[in-house]
Amino acid sequence: MGSMSWIHWVVVLLIVVLVFGTKRLGNIGKDVGEAVKGFKKGMADDDKPEQLNDQSRNSDSNASARNDERSQR
């Protein structure tokens, strides 16, 4: 009664296929695969430092300069 034999697993698999159908199981597998790919891509993107382009650097420095002028008044 401890572990299940391979015959038990085959019966469970057949029941799952009968309940859900092969098309739905294929869609679930596809969705899980896409989720794993997205997760891996997200983890790889976190390792790369973000680089700001020149426009955003200039706008950030201009905004801080404007804030300094306002605080001096």
C-alpha positions as CSV (number, residue, x, y, z in Angstrom):
1,M,0.0,0.0,0.0
2,G,3.1,2.3,0.2
3,S,3.9,3.4,-3.4
4,M,1.9,3.2,-6.6
5,S,3.0,0.8,-9.3
6,W,3.2,1.7,-13.0
7,I,-0.2,0.2,-13.6
8,H,-1.8,2.6,-11.2
9,W,-0.1,5.5,-12.9
10,V,-1.4,4.3,-16.3
11,V,-5.0,4.2,-14.9
12,V,-4.6,7.7,-13.4
13,L,-3.3,9.0,-16.8
14,L,-6.2,7.4,-18.7
15,I,-8.7,8.9,-16.3
16,V,-7.1,12.4,-16.6
17,V,-7.2,12.1,-20.4
18,L,-10.9,11.1,-20.4
19,V,-11.9,13.9,-18.0
20,F,-10.0,16.7,-19.7
21,G,-9.4,15.5,-23.2
22,T,-6.3,15.7,-25.3
23,K,-6.9,19.1,-26.7
24,R,-7.3,20.8,-23.3
25,L,-4.2,19.0,-22.0
26,G,-2.2,20.2,-25.0
27,N,-3.3,23.7,-24.3
28,I,-2.4,23.5,-20.7
29,G,1.1,22.2,-21.6
30,K,1.5,25.0,-24.1
31,D,0.5,27.6,-21.5
32,V,2.9,26.2,-18.9
33,G,5.7,26.2,-21.5
34,E,5.1,29.9,-22.3
35,A,5.0,30.8,-18.6
36,V,8.3,29.1,-18.0
37,K,9.9,30.9,-21.0
38,G,8.5,34.2,-19.8
39,F,9.9,33.5,-16.3
40,K,13.3,32.7,-17.7
41,K,13.4,35.8,-19.8
42,G,12.4,37.9,-16.8
43,M,15.1,36.4,-14.7
44,A,17.7,37.1,-17.5
45,D,16.5,40.7,-17.8
46,D,17.0,41.3,-14.1
47,D,20.7,40.4,-14.4
48,K,21.3,43.1,-17.0
49,P,21.7,46.7,-15.7
50,E,19.4,49.2,-17.2
51,Q,21.0,51.8,-19.4
52,L,19.4,55.2,-19.7
53,N,19.5,57.0,-23.0
54,D,20.8,60.6,-23.3
55,Q,17.3,62.1,-23.5
56,S,16.2,60.7,-20.2
57,R,19.5,61.7,-18.5
58,N,19.0,65.3,-19.7
59,S,15.4,65.5,-18.7
60,D,16.3,64.1,-15.2
61,S,19.0,66.6,-14.7
62,N,16.8,69.4,-16.0
63,A,14.1,68.4,-13.6
64,S,16.4,68.4,-10.6
65,A,17.8,71.8,-11.6
66,R,14.3,73.2,-11.8
67,N,13.6,71.8,-8.3
68,D,16.7,73.4,-7.0
69,E,15.7,76.8,-8.4
70,R,12.2,76.5,-6.8
71,S,13.7,75.7,-3.4
72,Q,16.0,78.7,-3.4
73,R,13.1,81.2,-3.8
